[in-house]
């Protein structure tokens, strides 16, 4: 668990987080942390209900917005994982 300078819990970027569905948007949901005002966007076609708890991986997009995904990564921050590099 990460705490900010005031000692409050925050969403952990690069890790799995249990977040709560706060509201539905056009193509996904806004998820909130139960202990802070932090929010992350989850783009999904899955049907979720307001107040559902979901386990998501959280990362930052190119504009530093918190993005959540239901996919479990091979490794999270501080872990090692075997991955294959591919050329585009």
Helices and strands as residue ranges (DSSP letters): E 2-3, E 9-10, E 16-24, E 28-32, E 39-43, E 53-60, E 66-69
